[in-house]
């Protein structure tokens, strides 16, 4: 198995939410909406994951509002897209094999 996968559910959805530039609260809302409220990222989880993703080079800082609250927007990098695609392939394999077993 590749050392980048499996992704945690939170990381999977964060990468999905930053395919276009997005800020922290926007990511939280997008993930909540995508999962019909099943996944509700807390700020600690979100910003811990964002820091890790920045260190790995899977996302990058897109913009930073210097006034008021210093809102930062993030966007997925080409490396992040590659890692995400590998995870989708892995997840599809899981589904395919589950279906083979009649599940």
TORROPA-962326 format. One record per atom (N, C-alpha, C, O): x, y, z; residue number from 1. Coordinates in nm, 2 decimals, padded with zeros to 4 digits. Each point is the difference from the previous one (the first is absolute). Layout:
# residues N
<atom <X, Y, Z>, NUM>,
...
***
This chain:
# residues 103
<atom <00.08, -00.12, 00.00>, 1>,
<atom <-00.08, 00.12, 00.00>, 1>,
<atom <00.09, 00.12, 00.00>, 1>,
<atom <00.10, 00.01, 00.06>, 1>,
<atom <-00.14, 00.09, -00.13>, 2>,
<atom <00.07, 00.13, -00.01>, 2>,
<atom <00.00, 00.07, 00.14>, 2>,
<atom <-00.10, -00.01, 00.07>, 2>,
<atom <00.21, 00.07, -00.03>, 3>,
<atom <00.00, 00.07, 00.13>, 3>,
<atom <-00.09, 00.11, 00.02>, 3>,
<atom <-00.02, 00.05, 00.11>, 3>,
<atom <-00.03, 00.01, -00.23>, 4>,
<atom <-00.10, 00.11, 00.01>, 4>,
<atom <-00.14, -00.04, 00.03>, 4>,
<atom <-00.08, 00.08, 00.05>, 4>,
<atom <00.05, -00.21, -00.07>, 5>,
<atom <-00.13, -00.05, 00.02>, 5>,
<atom <00.00, -00.11, 00.10>, 5>,
<atom <00.10, -00.06, 00.02>, 5>,
<atom <-00.21, 00.03, 00.05>, 6>,
<atom <-00.13, 00.07, -00.03>, 6>,
<atom <-00.01, 00.13, 00.07>, 6>,
<atom <00.07, 00.03, 00.10>, 6>,
<atom <-00.15, 00.06, -00.16>, 7>,
<atom <-00.02, 00.13, 00.05>, 7>,
<atom <-00.11, -00.01, 00.11>, 7>,
<atom <-00.09, -00.09, 00.00>, 7>,
<atom <00.10, 00.17, 00.10>, 8>,
<atom <-00.11, 00.01, 00.10>, 8>,
<atom <-00.12, 00.06, -00.07>, 8>,
<atom <00.02, 00.07, -00.10>, 8>,
<atom <-00.13, -00.09, 00.15>, 9>,
<atom <-00.12, 00.06, -00.06>, 9>,
<atom <00.00, 00.15, 00.00>, 9>,
<atom <-00.04, 00.06, -00.09>, 9>,
<atom <00.10, 00.00, 00.20>, 10>,
<atom <00.01, 00.14, 00.01>, 10>,
<atom <00.09, 00.06, -00.11>, 10>,
<atom <-00.03, 00.09, -00.07>, 10>,
<atom <00.15, -00.16, 00.05>, 11>,
<atom <00.09, 00.05, -00.10>, 11>,
<atom <-00.06, -00.02, -00.14>, 11>,
<atom <00.02, 00.09, -00.09>, 11>,
<atom <-00.09, -00.20, 00.07>, 12>,
<atom <-00.06, -00.02, -00.13>, 12>,
<atom <-00.10, 00.11, -00.04>, 12>,
<atom <00.01, 00.06, -00.10>, 12>,
<atom <-00.09, -00.02, 00.20>, 13>,
<atom <-00.10, 00.10, -00.03>, 13>,
<atom <00.06, 00.14, 00.00>, 13>,
<atom <-00.05, 00.09, -00.08>, 13>,
<atom <00.16, -00.07, 00.15>, 14>,
<atom <00.06, 00.13, 00.00>, 14>,
<atom <00.06, 00.02, -00.14>, 14>,
<atom <-00.01, 00.11, -00.06>, 14>,
<atom <00.08, -00.21, 00.01>, 15>,
<atom <00.06, 00.01, -00.14>, 15>,
<atom <-00.11, 00.02, -00.10>, 15>,
<atom <00.02, 00.07, -00.10>, 15>,
<atom <-00.13, -00.14, 00.12>, 16>,
<atom <-00.12, 00.02, -00.10>, 16>,
<atom <-00.05, 00.15, 00.01>, 16>,
<atom <-00.04, 00.06, -00.10>, 16>,
<atom <00.04, -00.01, 00.22>, 17>,
<atom <-00.05, 00.14, 00.02>, 17>,
<atom <00.09, 00.11, -00.05>, 17>,
<atom <-00.04, 00.11, -00.02>, 17>,
<atom <00.17, -00.14, 00.00>, 18>,
<atom <00.09, 00.10, -00.04>, 18>,
<atom <00.04, -00.02, -00.15>, 18>,
<atom <00.11, 00.05, -00.04>, 18>,
<atom <-00.19, -00.12, -00.04>, 19>,
<atom <00.03, -00.01, -00.14>, 19>,
<atom <-00.02, 00.14, -00.07>, 19>,
<atom <00.06, 00.02, -00.10>, 19>,
<atom <-00.13, 00.07, 00.17>, 20>,
<atom <00.00, 00.14, -00.03>, 20>,
<atom <00.04, 00.07, 00.13>, 20>,
<atom <-00.02, -00.05, 00.10>, 20>,
<atom <00.08, 00.17, -00.11>, 21>,
<atom <00.04, 00.07, 00.12>, 21>,
<atom <-00.11, 00.01, 00.10>, 21>,
<atom <-00.12, 00.03, -00.03>, 21>,
<atom <00.15, -00.06, 00.16>, 22>,
<atom <-00.10, 00.00, 00.10>, 22>,
<atom <00.07, 00.03, 00.13>, 22>,
<atom <00.12, -00.03, 00.02>, 22>,
<atom <-00.19, 00.10, 00.07>, 23>,
<atom <00.05, 00.03, 00.14>, 23>,
<atom <-00.06, -00.10, 00.10>, 23>,
<atom <-00.09, -00.08, -00.03>, 23>,
<atom <00.14, 00.09, 00.15>, 24>,
<atom <-00.03, -00.09, 00.11>, 24>,
<atom <-00.15, -00.03, 00.02>, 24>,
<atom <-00.04, -00.11, -00.01>, 24>,
<atom <-00.03, 00.22, 00.03>, 25>,
<atom <-00.14, -00.01, 00.03>, 25>,
<atom <-00.07, -00.06, -00.12>, 25>,
<atom <-00.10, -00.08, 00.01>, 25>,
<atom <00.14, 00.12, -00.13>, 26>,
<atom <-00.06, -00.05, -00.13>, 26>,
<atom <00.02, -00.15, -00.01>, 26>,
<atom <-00.08, -00.07, -00.05>, 26>,
<atom <00.20, 00.03, 00.09>, 27>,
<atom <00.03, -00.15, -00.01>, 27>,
<atom <-00.09, -00.07, 00.10>, 27>,
<atom <-00.06, -00.11, -00.04>, 27>,
<atom <00.05, 00.16, 00.16>, 28>,
<atom <-00.09, -00.07, 00.10>, 28>,
<atom <-00.14, -00.01, -00.06>, 28>,
<atom <-00.07, -00.10, 00.01>, 28>,
<atom <00.02, 00.21, -00.06>, 29>,
<atom <-00.14, 00.00, -00.06>, 29>,
<atom <-00.01, -00.09, -00.12>, 29>,
<atom <-00.10, -00.08, -00.01>, 29>,
<atom <00.20, 00.08, -00.08>, 30>,
<atom <-00.01, -00.09, -00.12>, 30>,
<atom <00.00, -00.14, 00.04>, 30>,
<atom <-00.08, -00.08, -00.06>, 30>,
<atom <00.17, 00.04, 00.15>, 31>,
<atom <00.00, -00.14, 00.05>, 31>,
<atom <-00.13, -00.04, 00.07>, 31>,
<atom <-00.05, -00.11, -00.03>, 31>,
<atom <00.00, 00.20, 00.11>, 32>,
<atom <-00.13, -00.03, 00.06>, 32>,
<atom <-00.11, -00.02, -00.10>, 32>,
<atom <-00.08, -00.09, 00.01>, 32>,
<atom <00.08, 00.17, -00.11>, 33>,
<atom <-00.10, -00.01, -00.11>, 33>,
<atom <00.01, -00.12, -00.09>, 33>,
<atom <-00.09, -00.07, -00.03>, 33>,
<atom <00.22, 00.04, 00.00>, 34>,
<atom <00.03, -00.12, -00.09>, 34>,
<atom <-00.05, -00.13, 00.07>, 34>,
<atom <-00.04, -00.09, -00.07>, 34>,
<atom <00.05, 00.09, 00.20>, 35>,
<atom <-00.03, -00.12, 00.08>, 35>,
<atom <-00.13, 00.00, 00.06>, 35>,
<atom <-00.03, -00.08, 00.09>, 35>,
<atom <-00.06, 00.18, -00.13>, 36>,
<atom <-00.13, 00.01, 00.06>, 36>,
<atom <00.01, 00.01, 00.15>, 36>,
<atom <-00.09, -00.05, 00.07>, 36>,
<atom <00.19, 00.12, -00.02>, 37>,
<atom <00.01, 00.02, 00.15>, 37>,
<atom <00.07, -00.12, 00.07>, 37>,
<atom <00.02, 00.01, 00.13>, 37>,
<atom <00.02, -00.11, -00.19>, 38>,
<atom <00.06, -00.12, 00.06>, 38>,
<atom <00.14, 00.03, 00.06>, 38>,
<atom <00.04, -00.04, 00.10>, 38>,
<atom <00.03, 00.12, -00.18>, 39>,
<atom <00.14, 00.04, 00.04>, 39>,
<atom <00.00, 00.15, 00.03>, 39>,
<atom <-00.03, 00.09, -00.08>, 39>,
<atom <00.05, -00.06, 00.21>, 40>,
<atom <00.00, 00.14, 00.04>, 40>,
<atom <00.14, 00.02, 00.06>, 40>,
<atom <00.03, -00.03, 00.12>, 40>,
<atom <00.06, 00.09, -00.20>, 41>,
<atom <00.14, 00.03, 00.04>, 41>,
<atom <00.00, 00.11, 00.11>, 41>,
<atom <-00.06, 00.10, -00.02>, 41>,
<atom <00.13, -00.13, 00.12>, 42>,
<atom <00.03, 00.10, 00.10>, 42>,
<atom <00.12, 00.08, -00.04>, 42>,
<atom <00.08, -00.05, -00.08>, 42>,
<atom <-00.06, 00.17, 00.14>, 43>,
<atom <00.11, 00.09, -00.04>, 43>,
<atom <00.13, -00.07, 00.03>, 43>,
<atom <00.10, 00.01, -00.08>, 43>,
<atom <-00.08, -00.08, 00.19>, 44>,
<atom <00.12, -00.07, 00.03>, 44>,
<atom <00.04, -00.11, -00.10>, 44>,
<atom <00.11, 00.00, -00.04>, 44>,
<atom <-00.21, -00.08, 00.00>, 45>,
<atom <00.02, -00.10, -00.10>, 45>,
<atom <00.04, 00.07, -00.13>, 45>,
<atom <00.10, -00.05, -00.07>, 45>,
<atom <-00.18, 00.15, 00.03>, 46>,
<atom <00.03, 00.06, -00.13>, 46>,
<atom <00.14, 00.06, 00.00>, 46>,
<atom <00.07, -00.02, -00.10>, 46>,
<atom <-00.04, 00.11, 00.19>, 47>,
<atom <00.13, 00.07, -00.01>, 47>,
<atom <00.12, -00.10, 00.03>, 47>,
<atom <00.11, 00.03, -00.05>, 47>,
<atom <-00.13, -00.13, 00.13>, 48>,
<atom <00.11, -00.10, 00.01>, 48>,
<atom <00.02, -00.07, -00.14>, 48>,
<atom <00.12, -00.02, -00.04>, 48>,
<atom <-00.23, -00.02, -00.02>, 49>,
<atom <00.01, -00.06, -00.14>, 49>,
<atom <00.06, 00.10, -00.10>, 49>,
<atom <00.09, -00.04, -00.08>, 49>,
<atom <-00.13, 00.16, 00.08>, 50>,
<atom <00.05, 00.10, -00.09>, 50>,
<atom <00.15, 00.02, 00.02>, 50>,
<atom <00.08, 00.00, -00.10>, 50>,
<atom <-00.03, 00.01, 00.22>, 51>,
<atom <00.14, 00.01, 00.02>, 51>,
<atom <00.08, -00.12, -00.05>, 51>,
<atom <00.10, 00.01, -00.06>, 51>,
<atom <-00.16, -00.13, 00.08>, 52>,
<atom <00.07, -00.12, -00.05>, 52>,
<atom <00.00, 00.00, -00.15>, 52>,
<atom <00.10, -00.04, -00.07>, 52>,
<atom <-00.22, 00.08, 00.01>, 53>,
<atom <00.00, 00.00, -00.15>, 53>,
<atom <00.09, 00.10, -00.06>, 53>,
<atom <00.06, -00.02, -00.11>, 53>,
<atom <-00.04, 00.14, 00.18>, 54>,
<atom <00.09, 00.10, -00.05>, 54>,
<atom <00.14, -00.06, 00.01>, 54>,
<atom <00.08, 00.02, -00.10>, 54>,
<atom <-00.04, -00.09, 00.21>, 55>,
<atom <00.13, -00.05, 00.01>, 55>,
<atom <00.03, -00.11, -00.11>, 55>,
<atom <00.11, -00.01, -00.05>, 55>,
<atom <-00.21, -00.07, 00.02>, 56>,
<atom <00.02, -00.10, -00.11>, 56>,
<atom <00.00, 00.06, -00.14>, 56>,
<atom <00.03, -00.07, -00.09>, 56>,
<atom <-00.08, 00.19, 00.08>, 57>,
<atom <-00.01, 00.06, -00.13>, 57>,
<atom <-00.12, -00.04, -00.08>, 57>,
<atom <00.00, 00.02, -00.12>, 57>,
<atom <-00.10, -00.07, 00.19>, 58>,
<atom <-00.13, -00.04, -00.07>, 58>,
<atom <-00.09, 00.11, -00.02>, 58>,
<atom <-00.09, 00.00, -00.09>, 58>,
<atom <00.10, 00.11, 00.17>, 59>,
<atom <-00.07, 00.12, -00.02>, 59>,
<atom <00.10, 00.12, 00.02>, 59>,
<atom <00.11, -00.02, 00.05>, 59>,
<atom <-00.15, 00.13, -00.09>, 60>,
<atom <00.08, 00.12, 00.01>, 60>,
<atom <-00.09, 00.12, 00.04>, 60>,
<atom <-00.12, 00.00, -00.02>, 60>,
<atom <00.18, 00.10, 00.08>, 61>,
<atom <-00.06, 00.12, 00.04>, 61>,
<atom <-00.04, 00.07, -00.13>, 61>,
<atom <00.09, 00.03, -00.09>, 61>,
<atom <-00.21, 00.01, 00.07>, 62>,
<atom <-00.04, 00.06, -00.13>, 62>,
<atom <00.00, 00.16, 00.02>, 62>,
<atom <00.04, 00.07, -00.08>, 62>,
<atom <-00.10, -00.03, 00.20>, 63>,
<atom <00.00, 00.14, 00.03>, 63>,
<atom <-00.02, 00.02, 00.15>, 63>,
<atom <-00.05, -00.09, 00.07>, 63>,
<atom <00.09, 00.21, -00.02>, 64>,
<atom <-00.02, 00.03, 00.14>, 64>,
<atom <-00.05, 00.14, 00.01>, 64>,
<atom <00.06, 00.09, -00.05>, 64>,
<atom <-00.17, -00.07, 00.12>, 65>,
<atom <-00.05, 00.13, 00.03>, 65>,
<atom <00.08, 00.06, 00.12>, 65>,
<atom <-00.01, -00.05, 00.11>, 65>,
<atom <00.08, 00.15, -00.14>, 66>,
<atom <00.09, 00.06, 00.11>, 66>,
<atom <-00.08, 00.08, 00.10>, 66>,
<atom <00.05, 00.02, 00.11>, 66>,
<atom <-00.16, 00.04, -00.15>, 67>,
<atom <-00.08, 00.08, 00.09>, 67>,
<atom <-00.08, -00.10, 00.09>, 67>,
<atom <00.01, -00.12, -00.01>, 67>,
<atom <-00.09, 00.18, 00.09>, 68>,
<atom <-00.10, -00.07, 00.09>, 68>,
<atom <00.05, -00.13, 00.05>, 68>,
<atom <00.09, 00.00, 00.08>, 68>,
<atom <-00.15, -00.11, -00.12>, 69>,
<atom <00.03, -00.13, 00.06>, 69>,
<atom <00.11, -00.08, -00.06>, 69>,
<atom <00.02, -00.12, 00.04>, 69>,
<atom <00.05, 00.17, -00.14>, 70>,
<atom <00.10, -00.07, -00.07>, 70>,
<atom <-00.05, -00.13, -00.06>, 70>,
<atom <00.06, -00.10, 00.01>, 70>,
<atom <-00.17, 00.11, -00.08>, 71>,
<atom <-00.06, -00.12, -00.06>, 71>,
<atom <00.09, -00.05, -00.11>, 71>,
<atom <00.04, 00.07, -00.09>, 71>,
<atom <-00.01, -00.20, 00.09>, 72>,
<atom <00.08, -00.07, -00.10>, 72>,
<atom <-00.08, -00.09, -00.08>, 72>,
<atom <-00.09, -00.07, 00.04>, 72>,
<atom <00.13, 00.07, -00.17>, 73>,
<atom <-00.07, -00.09, -00.10>, 73>,
<atom <00.11, -00.10, -00.04>, 73>,
<atom <00.12, 00.03, -00.02>, 73>,
<atom <-00.16, -00.15, -00.01>, 74>,
<atom <00.09, -00.11, -00.04>, 74>,
<atom <-00.05, -00.06, -00.13>, 74>,
<atom <-00.12, 00.00, -00.03>, 74>,
<atom <00.21, -00.07, -00.04>, 75>,
<atom <-00.04, -00.07, -00.12>, 75>,
<atom <00.09, -00.12, -00.02>, 75>,
<atom <00.11, 00.00, 00.05>, 75>,
<atom <-00.17, -00.10, -00.11>, 76>,
<atom <00.08, -00.13, -00.02>, 76>,
<atom <00.11, 00.02, -00.10>, 76>,
<atom <-00.02, 00.08, -00.09>, 76>,
<atom <00.13, -00.15, 00.11>, 77>,
<atom <00.11, 00.01, -00.09>, 77>,
<atom <00.00, -00.12, -00.10>, 77>,
<atom <-00.08, -00.09, 00.02>, 77>,
<atom <00.16, 00.09, -00.12>, 78>,
<atom <00.01, -00.11, -00.09>, 78>,
<atom <00.03, -00.13, 00.07>, 78>,
<atom <-00.05, -00.11, -00.03>, 78>,
<atom <00.14, 00.11, 00.13>, 79>,
<atom <00.03, -00.11, 00.08>, 79>,
<atom <-00.12, -00.05, 00.08>, 79>,
<atom <-00.02, -00.12, 00.01>, 79>,
<atom <-00.05, 00.21, 00.05>, 80>,
<atom <-00.12, -00.03, 00.07>, 80>,
<atom <-00.11, -00.07, -00.09>, 80>,
<atom <-00.06, -00.09, 00.04>, 80>,
<atom <00.05, 00.14, -00.16>, 81>,
<atom <-00.09, -00.06, -00.10>, 81>,
<atom <00.04, -00.14, -00.03>, 81>,
<atom <-00.08, -00.09, 00.00>, 81>,
<atom <00.21, 00.06, -00.01>, 82>,
<atom <00.05, -00.13, -00.03>, 82>,
<atom <-00.03, -00.10, 00.12>, 82>,
<atom <-00.04, -00.11, -00.03>, 82>,
<atom <00.07, 00.16, 00.15>, 83>,
<atom <-00.03, -00.08, 00.12>, 83>,
<atom <-00.15, -00.03, 00.01>, 83>,
<atom <-00.04, -00.11, 00.03>, 83>,
<atom <-00.04, 00.21, -00.06>, 84>,
<atom <-00.15, -00.01, 00.01>, 84>,
<atom <-00.04, -00.11, -00.11>, 84>,
<atom <-00.09, -00.08, 00.04>, 84>,
<atom <00.14, 00.09, -00.16>, 85>,
<atom <-00.04, -00.10, -00.10>, 85>,
<atom <00.04, -00.14, 00.04>, 85>,
<atom <-00.08, -00.09, -00.03>, 85>,
<atom <00.19, 00.07, 00.09>, 86>,
<atom <00.04, -00.13, 00.04>, 86>,
<atom <-00.09, -00.05, 00.11>, 86>,
<atom <-00.03, -00.12, 00.00>, 86>,
<atom <-00.02, 00.21, 00.08>, 87>,
<atom <-00.09, -00.05, 00.11>, 87>,
<atom <-00.14, -00.04, -00.06>, 87>,
<atom <-00.06, -00.09, 00.04>, 87>,
<atom <00.02, 00.17, -00.14>, 88>,
<atom <-00.13, -00.04, -00.07>, 88>,
<atom <00.01, -00.13, -00.06>, 88>,
<atom <-00.09, -00.08, 00.00>, 88>,
<atom <00.21, 00.05, -00.07>, 89>,
<atom <00.02, -00.13, -00.06>, 89>,
<atom <-00.01, -00.11, 00.11>, 89>,
<atom <-00.06, -00.11, -00.02>, 89>,
<atom <00.13, 00.13, 00.13>, 90>,
<atom <00.00, -00.09, 00.11>, 90>,
<atom <-00.14, -00.03, 00.06>, 90>,
<atom <-00.04, -00.11, 00.02>, 90>,
<atom <-00.04, 00.22, -00.01>, 91>,
<atom <-00.13, -00.01, 00.05>, 91>,
<atom <-00.09, -00.08, -00.10>, 91>,
<atom <-00.09, -00.08, 00.04>, 91>,
<atom <00.11, 00.11, -00.17>, 92>,
<atom <-00.08, -00.07, -00.10>, 92>,
<atom <00.03, -00.15, 00.01>, 92>,
<atom <-00.09, -00.08, -00.03>, 92>,
<atom <00.21, 00.04, 00.05>, 93>,
<atom <00.04, -00.14, 00.01>, 93>,
<atom <-00.07, -00.06, 00.12>, 93>,
<atom <-00.05, -00.12, -00.01>, 93>,
<atom <00.04, 00.19, 00.12>, 94>,
<atom <-00.07, -00.05, 00.12>, 94>,
<atom <-00.15, -00.03, -00.04>, 94>,
<atom <-00.05, -00.11, 00.04>, 94>,
<atom <-00.01, 00.20, -00.10>, 95>,
<atom <-00.14, -00.01, -00.04>, 95>,
<atom <-00.02, -00.12, -00.09>, 95>,
<atom <-00.09, -00.08, 00.01>, 95>,
<atom <00.18, 00.08, -00.12>, 96>,
<atom <-00.01, -00.11, -00.10>, 96>,
<atom <00.01, -00.14, 00.07>, 96>,
<atom <-00.07, -00.09, -00.03>, 96>,
<atom <00.17, 00.08, 00.12>, 97>,
<atom <00.02, -00.13, 00.07>, 97>,
<atom <-00.12, -00.03, 00.10>, 97>,
<atom <-00.03, -00.12, 00.01>, 97>,
<atom <-00.02, 00.22, 00.05>, 98>,
<atom <-00.12, -00.02, 00.08>, 98>,
<atom <-00.12, -00.05, -00.08>, 98>,
<atom <-00.07, -00.09, 00.04>, 98>,
<atom <00.05, 00.15, -00.16>, 99>,
<atom <-00.11, -00.04, -00.09>, 99>,
<atom <00.02, -00.15, -00.05>, 99>,
<atom <-00.09, -00.07, -00.01>, 99>,
<atom <00.22, 00.03, -00.01>, 100>,
<atom <00.03, -00.13, -00.04>, 100>,
<atom <-00.05, -00.10, 00.10>, 100>,
<atom <-00.03, -00.12, -00.03>, 100>,
<atom <00.04, 00.16, 00.16>, 101>,
<atom <-00.04, -00.09, 00.11>, 101>,
<atom <-00.15, 00.01, 00.03>, 101>,
<atom <-00.05, -00.06, 00.09>, 101>,
<atom <-00.02, 00.13, -00.18>, 102>,
<atom <-00.14, 00.01, 00.02>, 102>,
<atom <-00.05, 00.10, 00.11>, 102>,
<atom <-00.12, -00.01, 00.04>, 102>,
<atom <00.21, 00.10, 00.00>, 103>,
<atom <-00.04, 00.09, 00.10>, 103>,
<atom <-00.06, 00.13, -00.06>, 103>,
<atom <-00.04, 00.09, 00.07>, 103>,
***
